[in-house]
Amino acid sequence: MSRRPKMPINGELVGIDAALRRAAKAAHLLARKTKTPCYIWKDGQIVDIAGRQKTSAKSGQASDK
């Protein structure tokens, strides 16, 4: 059984999903570059996704030195 995505009634709303995904990706990238937090709501908790990336990167850099 396949589910097709529902098409919005208003033609102006067609690109909203893609635009929101692009904005989220840009915000996450900026947070990683500037070493600032980027929070999302995941599994009922607020999670800093930029901090999670930063932590794993630090452990990789420590092994290189």
SULNOR-V850674 format. One record per pair of residues at least 24 apart in sequence whose ideal C-beta (glycine too) atoms are under 8 Angstrom apart, sorted by the first residue. I is the first residue (numbers start at 1). GAP is how many residues later the second one is. Records with the same first field share a line. If there is no record, write none. Layout:
BEGIN
I=GAP + GAP
END
This chain:
BEGIN
none
END
